[in-house]
Amino acid sequence: MSNTFWVAFLGVVYLLGLFAIAYASDKAREMGRSPVDNPWVYSFSLAVYCTSWTYYGSVGQAASTGLGFLPIYLGPTLVFLLAPSLLKRLVSYCRAEGVTSLPDLLEVMYGKGWALGALATTLMVIGITPYIGLQLKAVGYTFDLLTGRAAATGIFNDAAFWAALGLSIFAGLFGARSLVATERHEGMVAAIAFESAVKLGAFLVIGLYITFGIGGGLTRIFERAMADQNLSRLFLLGEGSGTSLSAWAALSVLSASAVILLPRQFHMLAVENVREGHLWTTSWAFPAYLLFINLLVLPVALVGRLYGGDLAPDFFMISLPLSRGHTGLAFLAYLGGFSAATSMVIVEAVALATMILHHYGVALLGSVFPAFRGGGVDISRPLLYTKRAVIFGVVLLGYAFKRSIGESHTLVATGLLSFSAVFQFAPAVLLGLYWKGGTRSGALAGLAAGFGVWTYTLLIPSFVDSGWIGASLLTQGPWGIELLRPRALFGLQGFDTWTHALIWSLVFNLGAHITFSLLSARPAEESPRSELPAAWATRADLEGLLARFVGARMAHDVLGALPERSSPQLLLETTERCLASAIGAPSARMIIDSTLAWPRERAVEILDVFGGVSKTLAESRDTLERRLRELVVLHEASHALSRSLDIDTLLQEVLLLIKREFGFEHLAVRLLDENGILKIRSHVGLIADYVSASAMVPSRDTYFGLCFLDARPVVVGDAREIDKPLLFSKLVKDVPVSAFIHAPMTYEGRVIGVLTAYATRGPMHFTDEFVELFAALANQLAMAAVNAQLYAEVQAYSHAMEEKVARRTAELEKANARLLELDRLKSDFLSTVSHELRTPLTSIRSFSEILLRYEVDDPEKRRKFVGVINYEAERLTRMINDLLDLSKIEAGRVELNSEPLELEPVFARALGTTHPLLAEKGIVVESDVEIDLPPIHADADRIQQVLTNLLSNAVKFSPEGGRIRLSGKRQGGFALISVADEGPGIPPDRLEQVFDRFHQVRDPQKSHPLGTGLGLTISREIVERLGGKIWVDSELGAGTVFSFTVPFAEQIDASGFQDR
């Protein structure tokens, strides 16, 4: 198959893999597990900053300017390392206001209105479209490079087009699963983090190959580069390096703003942030990622310049491995670049689509079709499809730029064009965060002026470079006015293109913003919304309105999470915030204003008439309802506590009950442990850091310690007025505590813990009745906790006793089984011994009687009979000796007369003893003693007894005409002696028993065991008393090997070992 098929197949499989990761992550979230709630996943998702520009363009830039590629990564590194507080301030602001995009942020900062968001969206689309085109260009070019195709001329032959189509489908499916933009796209984030890992791994692998496989290592590369006059300048900074110091500064500033304000970066940083605490890990993990992905950029660029010939510098990462015939590495490089490009396109398209839908789509629909703002039609699904269509359009817009203009620009030039565009938002954002004097007019003027300069000094010259506009504009200026030359505006010369544009755009942008802000007052619509309309907006009305845009389930969940008697103003603000996340702030305000159709003046009159009359009735009704609810809660708590004796279950049930009925966001039960530490045993809504940090000995330095020591409730209705530091606010700064209550958990006059409830929605008024109720709940929990603890102790004691009884029973059963086995073995032994003793005695008696009663004249027969008598007598003697030896061993009366012995004579004597047995079965013995083997330290008779026993066993179980191998060799300070036979082997389950007393090995060919079953037991005792050990290895059908060790005499002399 051709490379075209495999490259296309690789791309399709990779995209399917991303689909699988995203789908699995979304499913995990639906099941309550967040795969992206991890600082490392968050850090890797921010590495979407590293696009194909990083993967390919940085190498190309380094090949021409040397270290000039570094400012693009220096700026982000400095921001994350030196200004984490800025990032946290921005993320906190966005989370608090429900911001979903940069235009949304500007609207929140400078007052909600359509014009500012629409202008920001328009400018962002114009500025980012070239960047999307850059990524698609990289995908298409590398596809053609890897497949060897000529550059595509038609759209349907262009790989970039099909990549755009696939990426738009992926972004539409996983980046537009919900209209609520503040709802995180966990599947997409997981896929982006995975892509970041892929591109980092691929870059390092390819970079190492090029550096060491082609370049011969860093030392050789740098030596050759320094010796080349054209390449040595790449190591310089400033003058003569290709990148001036002013350019370094300008590019660092541009990249520092881009890492925050690029739509994809802003989306990942603010919208997809799960916890603000992740920012602290990211503040060093993200710079570390940038460091690793740029480590080998310069070496790769130098290798390309030295060995690459006329290869395109932007694509050294693919072309260098390809030129050496390493297609597999080229495929890997392509996959890394594909990851870098696709991750950017996906997130950028989702972010831009959200902006367009919020600031154009819904607003235009509301203006053209008035029915859109009223009625009860559910339009959430059409809006969702519209968002997906916009995503598709954004990606194709980037492809259109690539087809029309992008082909004539390098990756770096296109990327910097977008960086400069995004920089125009920096003054408005920073001033909005830190200067309260800014107005919407100032923001509009600053953005318009900044983008005007950007268009004139950068965008229009790019058209000139593409041949769309005549070059005279750059050389002579419009109408021949040289002061208006786009790249030397007002005579400013001596700077590179990017520094020149940065200076003038910053001057005009910042100047217009400040000037117009000082000249204009903040309009009324920029002030906080009046609270009057909310007074007649019911929960049902607002839920119905919200359901039309986000669906009935989401609407119910959003408003249902508020306390039952929430103020109308809170209901209205929550509805507007959720609407803003789905359709944008301007559209949300338009929908709310259209819904609240009564004139404000008329509403005030109506409220004044009925306000005074209903006030007293409402207060009485509220009091009765509150007391009734408190009694119901107390009853439900008692019922919950009586249902279970598991302490964790009952504590959790009561905490959830309190949260549901009274609206507290965070609750905890602290119990005193055996060490006097007050620890959180159960909680709702608290983070792990707080749970671990709050464990301490009760003291008056904390409010819960004060409650515990004084045995009384501690109530704080407004946390801003407290005089003690609050541990909770230190650890969860984005959710400050506004009010809290602690109640002691008392049982029989003894405080055993503290029940705590925290509120974060604002100050609260705790009535005396509520404090009494809370204290009663705490005491009920105390009684239930003590009962559960006692029950747990009884259960634990019962389980311990059961385990102890079971263990003792098992031990007794094991001991009894062992006794039965010993008794059986002893019976077998006595039966065998009696048989074995009776057999030789019978033979002796029979042949003796023959000799006594009959005259045997034949000398040969007489000799034969006497020989049998002698053989049987020796056999009888051996059996008796075994019994005596065992008796002596068990009594500890075995005496060993150890001395240095040569192994070969010992082998010879043992073989001589067993020669008759060997000859009888025609068995051949192969004896092998290692050369120069030192003398062993052993008792000559006893060692011969062991060898004779082992050889006899081998003869018994060896087939006729078989072989027995007798060997001796060195093993450390010991002689290793082995006797191997070719017998039937021993079953694995019997190997550990062969050395037991009375155990007799049975020949499968014979029904009766051979021997007394004491030989191996005696052998083991002798070997161990000589200072060695004995073991057996066997495999059924493959024979048996008995091995034992005996110390060398020299080892005994050195260690002072004595016979036992």
MONOR-V413990 format. One record per run of one state. SS is the DSSP state (H for helix, E for strand, C for the rest). FROM is the first residue (numbers start at 0). LEN is the number of residues. Records with the same first field share a line. If there is no record, write none. Layout:
# MONOR-V413990
SS = FROM-LEN  FROM-LEN
This chain:
# MONOR-V413990
C = 0-2  30-8  49-2  69-1  82-1  97-4  110-3  147-11  174-11  214-3  227-1  235-2  238-4  243-1  261-1  271-6  294-2  307-5  323-3  368-1  373-6  404-1  408-2  423-2  434-5  465-6  476-1  480-1  484-4  491-5  519-4  526-6  536-2  550-1  560-7  583-1  595-4  643-3  662-3  672-4  684-3  693-2  697-5  710-3  716-2  721-5  731-7  747-2  759-8  853-5  891-6  901-1  913-1  921-2  929-6  957-5  971-2  980-7  993-21  1025-4  1034-5  1055-5
H = 2-28  38-11  51-18  70-12  83-14  101-9  113-34  158-16  185-29  217-10  228-7  244-17  262-9  277-17  296-11  312-11  326-42  369-4  379-25  405-3  410-13  425-9  439-26  471-5  477-3  481-3  488-3  496-23  523-3  532-4  538-12  551-9  567-16  584-11  599-44  646-16  687-6  702-8  718-3  726-5  767-86  858-33  902-11  914-7  939-18  987-6  1014-11  1048-7
E = 237-1  242-1  665-7  676-8  695-2  713-3  738-9  749-10  897-4  923-6  935-4  962-9  973-7  1029-5  1039-9
